[in-house]
Amino acid sequence: MREMWTYSDGARTVKGYWRPGGGAAAGSWVLVDQDTGNAEDVVAAGEFSRRFRPVDVFADVPGLPGYLGTVTAPDGSALVDLVLDRNPFMLANGPRRAARPHALMVPRRPCDGWSSATAAELAACQTAMTVVAAWYRSLDGGHVVFCANDSAPNRDYLRDAEAASGTLAAGAPGAASARNPRQDVQHAHLHAFYAEHDRTENHESSALAGHPVLAEGHRAFRAALGSDAVQVERDSARLAAGLRAVAQPWGGNYCSYQLGVDGPLWVMTALGPSQDEVNRRLARADGLQAQPDPKLGGAINLVRPSLADTGRLHTAKQATADQRASFETFVAQR
């Protein structure tokens, strides 16, 4: 289930996977219920892309409540949007019980991973990273860690659309592709985690644990990772090709980790020891928990606070409004 993309025909939302046909057969799509995991229906190749579209929660970032701004090209066209995550990791840190921002960088053009981005989009992302890092520093000396969970292009759907239009090349590859199991949102995005400058109590975690819980802040991070992580050149002109080359043995899916704007960029498999370590570092830095996730086959995942509680949801919405105002003031003063 975690490796299937999500699709909608406007009336229902399902998981779906492409099942290759035997011999010269065109294959078909199996529709899977998101809650039960049970197969519900089968749709013929070609017909599927006419009826269903991939679900994209970042289809209209400027329309989201946490929208911060857009990095544009010289001709004014939008390249990368900045938006606040709707579920902040920390809402009550330190003596002032301050809420900390969690910004995302999202390419305006839909793509499943930064490995599919253009050089212009990657340069715009670097600009956004620099702005976010400076904004975090203005908030009590905060630091930033950048992480992404990216998928290769959804080749199954692209192939189906080509079949529907009659442009599918003869002898096109028939192997099914899988989504990064850690990528819940089917649109490339880069996380900018806020890390405290000093050890700071996370009062939300303290309330849950029944004793003071300290977020270690940036001291929880180191620039390097384990032997399964590969360093990639950050130059925007070569970055996408470098990401594709490194991730090719993993089916094109990968996770990334970068400490600060100038730190080395590390790329690793989604379910390996280095990505487990990244989640442990994030947990220690934020005063949260990291634990084995059965949905990831026991790989370590960061346990995010929930928005199910109406009180926390209200606090998160207020924090988003306050942080948008903070960012606007910061940009106006640059």
C-alpha positions as a Markdown table, in Angstrom:
| # | Residue | x | y | z |
|---|---|---|---|---|
| 1 | Met | 0.0 | 0.0 | 0.0 |
| 2 | Arg | 2.8 | 2.5 | 0.9 |
| 3 | Glu | 4.3 | 2.0 | -2.5 |
| 4 | Met | 1.1 | 2.7 | -4.5 |
| 5 | Trp | 0.2 | 6.0 | -5.9 |
| 6 | Thr | -3.2 | 7.5 | -5.0 |
| 7 | Tyr | -5.8 | 8.4 | -7.7 |
| 8 | Ser | -9.2 | 9.9 | -7.9 |
| 9 | Asp | -12.0 | 10.1 | -10.6 |
| 10 | Gly | -13.7 | 12.9 | -8.7 |
| 11 | Ala | -16.1 | 10.6 | -7.0 |
| 12 | Arg | -13.8 | 8.2 | -5.2 |
| 13 | Thr | -10.2 | 8.1 | -4.1 |
| 14 | Val | -8.3 | 4.8 | -4.4 |
| 15 | Lys | -4.8 | 3.3 | -4.4 |
| 16 | Gly | -3.9 | 1.8 | -7.7 |
| 17 | Tyr | -1.2 | -0.3 | -9.2 |
| 18 | Trp | -0.5 | -1.4 | -12.8 |
| 19 | Arg | -0.5 | -5.1 | -13.4 |
| 20 | Pro | 1.5 | -6.1 | -16.5 |
| 21 | Gly | -0.2 | -8.3 | -19.1 |
| 22 | Gly | 1.1 | -11.6 | -20.2 |
| 23 | Gly | 2.8 | -11.8 | -23.6 |
| 24 | Ala | 1.3 | -9.2 | -25.9 |
| 25 | Ala | -1.5 | -8.3 | -23.5 |
| 26 | Ala | -1.7 | -4.6 | -22.6 |
| 27 | Gly | -2.1 | -5.1 | -18.8 |
| 28 | Ser | -4.6 | -3.5 | -16.5 |
| 29 | Trp | -5.0 | -1.5 | -13.3 |
| 30 | Val | -6.0 | -2.9 | -9.9 |
| 31 | Leu | -8.0 | -0.4 | -7.7 |
| 32 | Val | -7.4 | -0.9 | -4.0 |
| 33 | Asp | -9.4 | 0.4 | -1.1 |
| 34 | Gln | -7.3 | 2.8 | 1.0 |
| 35 | Asp | -8.7 | 1.6 | 4.3 |
| 36 | Thr | -8.9 | -2.1 | 3.9 |
| 37 | Gly | -6.2 | -2.8 | 1.3 |
| 38 | Asn | -8.7 | -5.0 | -0.6 |
| 39 | Ala | -8.8 | -5.1 | -4.4 |
| 40 | Glu | -12.0 | -3.5 | -5.5 |
| 41 | Asp | -12.0 | -3.3 | -9.3 |
| 42 | Val | -9.9 | -3.8 | -12.4 |
| 43 | Val | -9.6 | -1.1 | -15.1 |
| 44 | Ala | -8.2 | -1.7 | -18.6 |
| 45 | Ala | -5.0 | -0.1 | -19.7 |
| 46 | Gly | -5.6 | 3.2 | -21.5 |
| 47 | Glu | -9.0 | 3.6 | -19.9 |
| 48 | Phe | -7.5 | 4.2 | -16.5 |
| 49 | Ser | -5.8 | 7.5 | -17.3 |
| 50 | Arg | -9.0 | 8.8 | -19.0 |
| 51 | Arg | -10.9 | 8.3 | -15.8 |
| 52 | Phe | -8.5 | 8.8 | -13.0 |
| 53 | Arg | -5.9 | 11.5 | -12.1 |
| 54 | Pro | -3.1 | 11.3 | -9.5 |
| 55 | Val | -4.1 | 13.1 | -6.3 |
| 56 | Asp | -1.9 | 16.2 | -5.8 |
| 57 | Val | -2.4 | 18.2 | -2.6 |
| 58 | Phe | 0.1 | 20.7 | -3.9 |
| 59 | Ala | -1.8 | 21.5 | -7.1 |
| 60 | Asp | -2.5 | 25.0 | -5.9 |
| 61 | Val | 0.0 | 26.0 | -3.2 |
| 62 | Pro | -0.9 | 29.7 | -3.4 |
| 63 | Gly | -4.4 | 28.8 | -2.3 |
| 64 | Leu | -3.2 | 27.0 | 0.9 |
| 65 | Pro | -3.5 | 28.7 | 4.3 |
| 66 | Gly | 0.2 | 28.5 | 4.9 |
| 67 | Tyr | 1.4 | 30.0 | 1.6 |
| 68 | Leu | 4.4 | 32.2 | 2.1 |
| 69 | Gly | 5.5 | 33.2 | -1.4 |
| 70 | Thr | 7.0 | 32.1 | -4.7 |
| 71 | Val | 10.4 | 32.2 | -6.3 |
| 72 | Thr | 10.0 | 33.3 | -9.9 |
| 73 | Ala | 12.1 | 33.2 | -13.1 |
| 74 | Pro | 13.4 | 36.4 | -14.8 |
| 75 | Asp | 10.3 | 36.3 | -17.0 |
| 76 | Gly | 8.0 | 36.2 | -14.0 |
| 77 | Ser | 6.9 | 32.6 | -14.3 |
| 78 | Ala | 6.5 | 30.7 | -11.0 |
| 79 | Leu | 9.2 | 28.1 | -10.2 |
| 80 | Val | 9.1 | 27.2 | -6.6 |
| 81 | Asp | 6.5 | 28.0 | -3.9 |
| 82 | Leu | 7.1 | 28.3 | -0.2 |
| 83 | Val | 4.4 | 27.1 | 2.2 |
| 84 | Leu | 4.1 | 26.2 | 5.9 |
| 85 | Asp | 3.3 | 22.6 | 6.8 |
| 86 | Arg | -0.3 | 22.4 | 8.1 |
| 87 | Asn | 0.9 | 20.2 | 11.0 |
| 88 | Pro | 3.8 | 22.0 | 12.9 |
| 89 | Phe | 6.1 | 19.7 | 14.7 |
| 90 | Met | 6.6 | 22.0 | 17.7 |
| 91 | Leu | 3.9 | 24.4 | 19.1 |
| 92 | Ala | 5.2 | 25.1 | 22.6 |
| 93 | Asn | 8.9 | 25.4 | 22.9 |
| 94 | Gly | 10.9 | 27.0 | 25.7 |
| 95 | Pro | 9.9 | 29.5 | 28.4 |
| 96 | Arg | 7.7 | 31.4 | 26.0 |
| 97 | Arg | 6.1 | 28.2 | 24.6 |
| 98 | Ala | 6.9 | 29.4 | 21.1 |
| 99 | Ala | 5.6 | 27.7 | 18.0 |
| 100 | Arg | 8.3 | 26.8 | 15.5 |
| 101 | Pro | 7.8 | 27.0 | 11.7 |
| 102 | His | 8.2 | 24.0 | 9.4 |
| 103 | Ala | 8.4 | 25.3 | 5.8 |
| 104 | Leu | 8.2 | 23.4 | 2.6 |
| 105 | Met | 9.7 | 24.2 | -0.8 |
| 106 | Val | 7.4 | 22.9 | -3.6 |
| 107 | Pro | 8.1 | 23.2 | -7.4 |
| 108 | Arg | 5.1 | 24.8 | -9.1 |
| 109 | Arg | 5.3 | 22.3 | -12.0 |
| 110 | Pro | 4.0 | 18.9 | -10.9 |
| 111 | Cys | 6.8 | 16.3 | -10.6 |
| 112 | Asp | 7.2 | 13.3 | -8.3 |
| 113 | Gly | 10.7 | 14.1 | -7.2 |
| 114 | Trp | 13.5 | 16.7 | -7.4 |
| 115 | Ser | 15.3 | 14.3 | -9.7 |
| 116 | Ser | 12.8 | 15.3 | -12.3 |
| 117 | Ala | 13.2 | 19.1 | -11.7 |
| 118 | Thr | 14.8 | 21.5 | -14.2 |
| 119 | Ala | 18.0 | 23.4 | -13.5 |
| 120 | Ala | 16.0 | 26.6 | -13.1 |
| 121 | Glu | 13.6 | 24.9 | -10.6 |
| 122 | Leu | 16.6 | 23.6 | -8.6 |
| 123 | Ala | 18.3 | 27.0 | -8.6 |
| 124 | Ala | 15.0 | 28.6 | -7.4 |
| 125 | Cys | 14.8 | 26.0 | -4.6 |
| 126 | Gln | 18.3 | 26.9 | -3.5 |
| 127 | Thr | 17.2 | 30.6 | -3.3 |
| 128 | Ala | 14.2 | 29.5 | -1.2 |
| 129 | Met | 16.5 | 27.5 | 1.1 |
| 130 | Thr | 18.7 | 30.5 | 1.7 |
| 131 | Val | 15.7 | 32.7 | 2.5 |
| 132 | Val | 14.2 | 30.1 | 4.9 |
| 133 | Ala | 17.6 | 29.6 | 6.6 |
| 134 | Ala | 17.9 | 33.3 | 7.2 |
| 135 | Trp | 14.3 | 33.6 | 8.5 |
| 136 | Tyr | 14.9 | 30.7 | 11.0 |
| 137 | Arg | 18.1 | 32.5 | 12.2 |
| 138 | Ser | 16.0 | 35.5 | 13.0 |
| 139 | Leu | 13.7 | 33.4 | 15.2 |
| 140 | Asp | 15.9 | 33.0 | 18.3 |
| 141 | Gly | 18.9 | 31.8 | 16.3 |
| 142 | Gly | 17.3 | 28.8 | 14.8 |
| 143 | His | 19.1 | 26.4 | 12.5 |
| 144 | Val | 17.7 | 24.5 | 9.5 |
| 145 | Val | 17.9 | 20.9 | 8.2 |
| 146 | Phe | 16.6 | 20.1 | 4.8 |
| 147 | Cys | 15.2 | 16.6 | 4.0 |
| 148 | Ala | 13.2 | 15.1 | 1.1 |
| 149 | Asn | 11.5 | 11.8 | 0.3 |
| 150 | Asp | 11.3 | 11.6 | -3.4 |
| 151 | Ser | 9.9 | 9.2 | -6.0 |
| 152 | Ala | 10.9 | 8.5 | -9.6 |
| 153 | Pro | 8.4 | 9.6 | -12.2 |
| 154 | Asn | 5.1 | 7.6 | -12.1 |
| 155 | Arg | 6.1 | 5.7 | -15.2 |
| 156 | Asp | 3.0 | 3.5 | -15.0 |
| 157 | Tyr | 0.6 | 6.4 | -15.3 |
| 158 | Leu | 2.6 | 8.1 | -18.0 |
| 159 | Arg | 2.7 | 4.9 | -20.0 |
| 160 | Asp | -1.1 | 4.5 | -19.6 |
| 161 | Ala | -1.7 | 8.1 | -20.8 |
| 162 | Glu | 0.5 | 7.4 | -23.8 |
| 163 | Ala | -1.5 | 4.2 | -24.5 |
| 164 | Ala | -4.7 | 6.2 | -24.3 |
| 165 | Ser | -3.5 | 8.8 | -26.8 |
| 166 | Gly | -2.0 | 6.1 | -29.1 |
| 167 | Thr | 1.6 | 7.5 | -28.6 |
| 168 | Leu | 3.0 | 4.6 | -26.6 |
| 169 | Ala | 6.2 | 3.5 | -28.3 |
| 170 | Ala | 6.6 | -0.1 | -29.4 |
| 171 | Gly | 8.5 | -2.2 | -27.0 |
| 172 | Ala | 8.0 | 0.3 | -24.2 |
| 173 | Pro | 9.2 | -1.2 | -20.8 |
| 174 | Gly | 6.6 | -3.2 | -19.1 |
| 175 | Ala | 7.9 | -3.4 | -15.5 |
| 176 | Ala | 5.7 | -1.7 | -12.9 |
| 177 | Ser | 7.1 | 1.2 | -10.9 |
| 178 | Ala | 6.7 | 1.8 | -7.1 |
| 179 | Arg | 6.4 | 5.1 | -5.2 |
| 180 | Asn | 8.8 | 6.0 | -2.4 |
| 181 | Pro | 7.1 | 4.4 | 0.7 |
| 182 | Arg | 8.0 | 7.5 | 2.8 |
| 183 | Gln | 6.4 | 10.0 | 0.3 |
| 184 | Asp | 2.9 | 10.5 | 1.4 |
| 185 | Val | 2.4 | 13.6 | -0.8 |
| 186 | Gln | 2.7 | 12.8 | -4.5 |
| 187 | His | 4.5 | 16.0 | -5.5 |
| 188 | Ala | 8.1 | 16.8 | -4.9 |
| 189 | His | 8.7 | 19.0 | -1.8 |
| 190 | Leu | 11.7 | 19.8 | 0.4 |
| 191 | His | 11.2 | 19.9 | 4.2 |
| 192 | Ala | 13.0 | 22.7 | 6.2 |
| 193 | Phe | 13.1 | 21.5 | 9.8 |
| 194 | Tyr | 13.6 | 24.2 | 12.4 |
| 195 | Ala | 16.3 | 23.2 | 15.0 |
| 196 | Glu | 16.7 | 25.2 | 18.2 |
| 197 | His | 20.0 | 26.8 | 18.9 |
| 198 | Asp | 20.1 | 25.4 | 22.5 |
| 199 | Arg | 18.5 | 22.6 | 24.3 |
| 200 | Thr | 14.9 | 23.6 | 24.9 |
| 201 | Glu | 11.9 | 22.1 | 26.6 |
| 202 | Asn | 9.2 | 20.8 | 24.2 |
| 203 | His | 6.2 | 21.4 | 26.5 |
| 204 | Glu | 3.9 | 19.4 | 24.3 |
| 205 | Ser | 6.1 | 16.4 | 24.7 |
| 206 | Ser | 6.5 | 17.1 | 28.4 |
| 207 | Ala | 2.7 | 17.1 | 28.9 |
| 208 | Leu | 2.4 | 13.7 | 27.2 |
| 209 | Ala | 5.3 | 12.1 | 28.9 |
| 210 | Gly | 4.5 | 13.4 | 32.4 |
| 211 | His | 8.1 | 14.8 | 32.8 |
| 212 | Pro | 10.2 | 17.5 | 31.2 |
| 213 | Val | 11.3 | 16.5 | 27.6 |
| 214 | Leu | 14.2 | 18.5 | 26.1 |
| 215 | Ala | 14.6 | 19.1 | 22.4 |
| 216 | Glu | 18.3 | 18.9 | 21.7 |
| 217 | Gly | 18.1 | 21.3 | 18.8 |
| 218 | His | 20.9 | 21.5 | 16.3 |
| 219 | Arg | 23.3 | 19.6 | 18.5 |
| 220 | Ala | 21.4 | 16.4 | 17.5 |
| 221 | Phe | 22.7 | 16.7 | 14.0 |
| 222 | Arg | 26.0 | 15.9 | 12.2 |
| 223 | Ala | 26.8 | 16.6 | 8.6 |
| 224 | Ala | 27.8 | 13.0 | 7.8 |
| 225 | Leu | 25.8 | 9.8 | 7.6 |
| 226 | Gly | 26.5 | 6.1 | 7.3 |
| 227 | Ser | 28.0 | 4.1 | 4.4 |
| 228 | Asp | 24.7 | 3.6 | 2.6 |
| 229 | Ala | 24.4 | 7.4 | 2.0 |
| 230 | Val | 26.0 | 8.9 | -1.1 |
| 231 | Gln | 27.1 | 12.5 | -1.4 |
| 232 | Val | 25.7 | 14.3 | -4.4 |
| 233 | Glu | 27.0 | 17.5 | -6.0 |
| 234 | Arg | 24.7 | 20.4 | -5.1 |
| 235 | Asp | 25.2 | 22.4 | -8.3 |
| 236 | Ser | 21.7 | 23.0 | -9.8 |
| 237 | Ala | 22.9 | 22.4 | -13.3 |
| 238 | Arg | 24.0 | 18.8 | -12.5 |
| 239 | Leu | 21.9 | 18.0 | -9.4 |
| 240 | Ala | 18.9 | 16.2 | -11.1 |
| 241 | Ala | 21.2 | 14.0 | -13.2 |
| 242 | Gly | 23.2 | 13.2 | -10.1 |
| 243 | Leu | 20.1 | 12.3 | -8.1 |
| 244 | Arg | 18.9 | 10.0 | -10.9 |
| 245 | Ala | 22.2 | 8.2 | -11.2 |
| 246 | Val | 22.6 | 7.6 | -7.5 |
| 247 | Ala | 18.9 | 6.5 | -7.0 |
| 248 | Gln | 18.8 | 4.2 | -10.1 |
| 249 | Pro | 19.7 | 1.0 | -8.2 |
| 250 | Trp | 16.8 | 1.8 | -5.8 |
| 251 | Gly | 14.2 | 2.2 | -8.6 |
| 252 | Gly | 14.7 | 5.9 | -8.7 |
| 253 | Asn | 13.3 | 6.5 | -5.2 |
| 254 | Tyr | 15.5 | 8.1 | -2.6 |
| 255 | Cys | 15.6 | 10.3 | 0.6 |
| 256 | Ser | 17.9 | 13.2 | 1.1 |
| 257 | Tyr | 19.5 | 15.0 | 4.1 |
| 258 | Gln | 21.4 | 18.3 | 4.2 |
| 259 | Leu | 22.5 | 20.2 | 7.3 |
| 260 | Gly | 22.2 | 23.9 | 6.6 |
| 261 | Val | 22.4 | 25.7 | 3.2 |
| 262 | Asp | 26.1 | 24.9 | 2.8 |
| 263 | Gly | 26.2 | 21.4 | 4.2 |
| 264 | Pro | 26.9 | 18.3 | 2.0 |
| 265 | Leu | 23.8 | 16.8 | 0.3 |
| 266 | Trp | 23.4 | 13.1 | 1.2 |
| 267 | Val | 21.1 | 10.8 | -0.7 |
| 268 | Met | 20.1 | 7.3 | 0.6 |
| 269 | Thr | 17.6 | 4.5 | 0.1 |
| 270 | Ala | 14.3 | 5.1 | 1.8 |
| 271 | Leu | 14.4 | 2.1 | 4.0 |
| 272 | Gly | 18.1 | 1.8 | 5.0 |
| 273 | Pro | 20.1 | 2.6 | 8.1 |
| 274 | Ser | 21.0 | 6.1 | 7.2 |
| 275 | Gln | 17.4 | 7.2 | 6.7 |
| 276 | Asp | 16.6 | 5.5 | 10.1 |
| 277 | Glu | 19.4 | 7.6 | 11.6 |
| 278 | Val | 18.0 | 10.8 | 10.0 |
| 279 | Asn | 14.6 | 10.2 | 11.7 |
| 280 | Arg | 16.3 | 9.5 | 15.1 |
| 281 | Arg | 18.2 | 12.8 | 14.8 |
| 282 | Leu | 15.1 | 14.7 | 14.0 |
| 283 | Ala | 13.3 | 13.1 | 17.0 |
| 284 | Arg | 16.1 | 14.1 | 19.4 |
| 285 | Ala | 16.3 | 17.6 | 17.9 |
| 286 | Asp | 12.6 | 18.2 | 18.3 |
| 287 | Gly | 11.9 | 16.3 | 21.6 |
| 288 | Leu | 9.8 | 13.8 | 19.8 |
| 289 | Gln | 9.8 | 10.0 | 19.3 |
| 290 | Ala | 11.2 | 7.9 | 16.5 |
| 291 | Gln | 10.2 | 4.2 | 16.4 |
| 292 | Pro | 9.7 | 1.2 | 14.1 |
| 293 | Asp | 6.8 | 1.7 | 11.7 |
| 294 | Pro | 5.0 | -1.5 | 10.7 |
| 295 | Lys | 3.8 | 0.2 | 7.5 |
| 296 | Leu | 7.5 | 0.6 | 6.5 |
| 297 | Gly | 8.5 | -3.0 | 7.4 |
| 298 | Gly | 9.9 | -1.9 | 10.7 |
| 299 | Ala | 12.0 | 1.0 | 9.4 |
| 300 | Ile | 12.3 | 3.9 | 11.8 |
| 301 | Asn | 9.9 | 6.8 | 11.4 |
| 302 | Leu | 9.4 | 10.1 | 13.1 |
| 303 | Val | 6.2 | 10.2 | 15.2 |
| 304 | Arg | 4.5 | 13.5 | 14.5 |
| 305 | Pro | 2.0 | 15.1 | 16.9 |
| 306 | Ser | -1.5 | 14.7 | 15.6 |
| 307 | Leu | -4.0 | 17.4 | 14.7 |
| 308 | Ala | -6.9 | 15.2 | 15.7 |
| 309 | Asp | -7.3 | 17.2 | 19.0 |
| 310 | Thr | -9.4 | 20.3 | 18.3 |
| 311 | Gly | -7.3 | 22.3 | 20.7 |
| 312 | Arg | -4.0 | 21.5 | 19.0 |
| 313 | Leu | -5.7 | 22.1 | 15.6 |
| 314 | His | -6.7 | 25.6 | 16.7 |
| 315 | Thr | -3.2 | 26.3 | 18.1 |
| 316 | Ala | -1.7 | 25.1 | 14.8 |
| 317 | Lys | -3.9 | 27.4 | 12.7 |
| 318 | Gln | -3.1 | 30.4 | 14.9 |
| 319 | Ala | 0.6 | 29.5 | 14.7 |
| 320 | Thr | 0.4 | 29.4 | 10.9 |
| 321 | Ala | -1.2 | 32.8 | 10.8 |
| 322 | Asp | 1.5 | 34.3 | 13.2 |
| 323 | Gln | 4.3 | 32.7 | 11.2 |
| 324 | Arg | 3.0 | 34.0 | 7.9 |
| 325 | Ala | 3.0 | 37.5 | 9.4 |
| 326 | Ser | 6.5 | 36.9 | 10.8 |
| 327 | Phe | 7.8 | 35.8 | 7.3 |
| 328 | Glu | 6.2 | 38.8 | 5.6 |
| 329 | Thr | 7.8 | 41.2 | 8.1 |
| 330 | Phe | 11.2 | 39.4 | 7.6 |
| 331 | Val | 11.1 | 39.6 | 3.8 |
| 332 | Ala | 10.0 | 43.3 | 3.9 |
| 333 | Gln | 13.0 | 44.1 | 6.1 |
| 334 | Arg | 15.6 | 42.3 | 3.9 |
